[in-house]
Amino acid sequence: MDANESHIVEGLRNGDSVTMKQVYQNHFGMIRHLVTKNSGSEADAEDVFQEAMVILYQKLNDPEFNLTVQLKTYVYSVCRNLWLNELKLRGRRRNRLKDYEKYVETGHLFNADWKAQRERVLLEMDKAIRYLGEKCQEILLLYYYHRKSMTDIARQLEYANADSAKNQKYKCLRQLKWNLKNTK
């Protein structure tokens, strides 16, 4: 991260409004383009960007978080994921309404067991990920969260080529699955 970007990250971390305006001016255009070219409006783009800024602020103030990519890349990834989730929700609204009606008819509006099970699964997943080595955590984060290509990951993590990085990702996934089964 260069000095200018470090200054911007520090300003965001401190909630500096001038820095936030600068980030908006520098990055909102690409988010507007992303959203409007994918079935959204400018208002949708503003909502997604605002939500991404909240996520970014929370992450930057988490002592365990380390920004390993350019700010532009991180903002784009978060916005892209938020927009993809919104598109999925929009596509399923009709089905969700039908599901809701089914629960009302049978009297099962809320399922407390589901919430408890979801929380248990999330805790188990978090524990399994923490038992991975740093390199595996980084590979999986870059691939699944930041949606980096294997070529980019190989370059960033200094593997010989994309096939080597892909092989390592496979080993990391296998280790994660093993951790999920054996670290309860």
Residue pairs with C-beta under 8 A, 6 or more apart in sequence:
1 9
1 67
1 70
5 70
5 71
8 19
8 22
8 23
8 71
9 60
9 67
9 71
11 18
11 19
11 20
11 22
12 19
12 20
12 23
12 56
12 57
12 60
13 57
13 60
13 61
15 57
20 53
23 53
23 71
23 75
24 49
26 72
27 49
27 71
27 72
27 75
27 76
28 45
28 46
28 49
30 72
30 76
31 45
31 48
31 49
31 52
31 75
31 76
31 79
32 42
32 45
34 45
34 76
34 79
34 80
34 83
35 41
35 42
35 44
35 45
35 48
35 79
35 83
36 42
36 44
36 45
38 83
38 87
39 87
40 48
40 83
40 86
44 83
44 86
48 79
48 82
48 83
48 86
49 79
51 82
52 75
52 78
52 79
52 82
55 78
56 74
56 75
56 78
59 65
59 67
60 67
67 74
68 138
68 142
68 156
69 77
69 142
69 146
73 146
74 146
77 145
77 146
77 147
80 147
81 145
103 109
124 180
124 183
124 184
125 180
127 179
127 183
128 176
128 179
128 180
128 183
129 137
129 140
129 176
129 179
131 179
131 183
132 140
132 172
132 175
132 176
132 179
135 157
135 168
135 172
136 168
136 171
136 172
136 175
136 176
138 157
139 153
139 157
139 165
139 168
139 169
139 172
140 169
140 172
140 173
140 176
142 148
142 152
142 153
142 156
142 157
143 150
143 153
143 169
148 156
149 162
150 162
150 163
150 165
150 166
150 169
151 162
151 165
153 159
153 162
153 165
153 169
154 160
154 161
154 162
154 164
154 165
157 165
159 165
159 168
